[in-house]
Amino acid sequence: MKHCIGLSLAVLMLFCIESGDAKTKWHVTLNGGKLLYNATFDQLLNDTVTISSEGTTGLYALQDITGMQCLQSSSNYLVTTLVGIGVMGGLGYLLGDMEDEEGNSKYKVTWGLSGAATGGVLGALASSSSEKSVDYNLQGYKLEEKRSILENIIAERSMISSLSGKQNDVVYLRKGGTVKGAISENVSDSSVSVTTTDGSTFTYKRSEILMISQNDPSYKAEQSMNADYALANNRIHLEVHLGGAIPTGQFGPNSSAAAVTGFSVEGRLVLPLSGETPPSISLQSITSLTGTFNGLNVDVPQGSGASVGVWTLGFPMTGLRLITSSSGDYDFYMMAQGGLLLGAYPSSNENSNKYQTSASTIAFAYRTGVGMIIDDKFLFEANYIASNPEYSVSGYREGNAFSEKIKQPTSLITLTAGLIFSF
């Protein structure tokens, strides 16, 4: 079951990454089978057209053009593939760590490499699935029909080129990152549309926008009053998470730790780090303090006077979060953190001759996770936390004092819901 959950979360992250700026080039087929690769149409002159291809420019008769193919592909191909390798490789390593009960590293290596290979393939497929192809078989077309098609293509290219001279408008997003382009003249009260140099148009809700820097003088006066305050304050926000903490592996209910499902509470400070990034991806710094509380899978007879404590763990951590931002109400993210485990070993008291005291420890811990943000207000998140602390436990057993060091591998899956508080 845990393998299916891990795989599902990874695949979800891969296919939720939006395609960024698209690159458009034409492949042109001429009479005799000659091909012009990565071509652009520059100008129509009567029954001829000027075509630039692979660094050379030539004049070609319309009657000689027999076919054209346009392929728009995502420029995030490499990013998506690398994300796939990282996500699936990391999950594979963690699953191998769960399987490893004898300290044998082969599980981690095998699962990690298998996950990375699978993730690379899935990432490449996720990117290639966004490719769009337009084909024109012009054999049998009249000159007027060919001219009409080329006029539309050249007009669109001319429009995009004219927009490139107006790319001084900048939209700053609350999640981090900026989008440069030409803002639509008809800006509504609820949303803003930005057209980038490649002709792509992105629409953002006002609630998603931190500030706008636009050439229009009517905007400049308003934005200059708020720019310093907005950049200094509004880019930071707090999150509060509550949910369940499920012990796994050697920390589970059937292990020596005997921990059972408990609850988790977390406070988190988030600072966007993205600068000039594609609008589909943004990077954030996250600093958090998490507390988990898990009881023990131990039967305590009623009326015996015996008592059993709980596992109390704290995790101060810092790390990074990668968000696949969209213009809709849903955003998906993955995160990785490193930090400390501050652990308290549960005390127990059966009678005056048999008890053990609570012991505390500090150890390195790490966490990986995925989640979803809804309407910039609500979060749903799944995390895997792991550490390998050592406790110095003391007490009495049958009237004899004892003191021993206990190595207790600790791993938890937390499933939480959260709220965002922006400043």
Buried (B, 14 or more C-beta within 10 A) or exposed (E): EBEEEBBEBBBBBBBBBBBBBBEBBBBBBBEEEEEBEEBBBBEBEEEBBBBBBEEEEEEBEBBBBBBBBBBBBBBBBEBBBBBBBBBBBBBBBBBBBBBBEEEEEEBBEBBBBBBBBBBBBBBBBBBEEBEEEEEBEBEEBEEEEBBEBBEEBBEEBEEBEEBEEEBEBBBBBBBBBBBBBBBBEEBEEEBBBBBBBBBBEBEBBEEBBBBBBBEEEEBBEEBEEEBEEBEEEBBEBEBBBEBBBBBBBBBBBEBEBBBBBBBBBBBBBBEBBBEEBBBBBBBBBBBBBBBBBBBBBEEEEEEEEBEBBBBBBBBBBEBEBBBBBBBEBEBBBBBBBEBBBBBBBBBBBBEEEBBBBBBEBEBEBBBBBBBBBEEBEEBBBBBBBBBBBEBEBEBBEEEEEEEEEBEBBBBBBBBBEBEBEBE
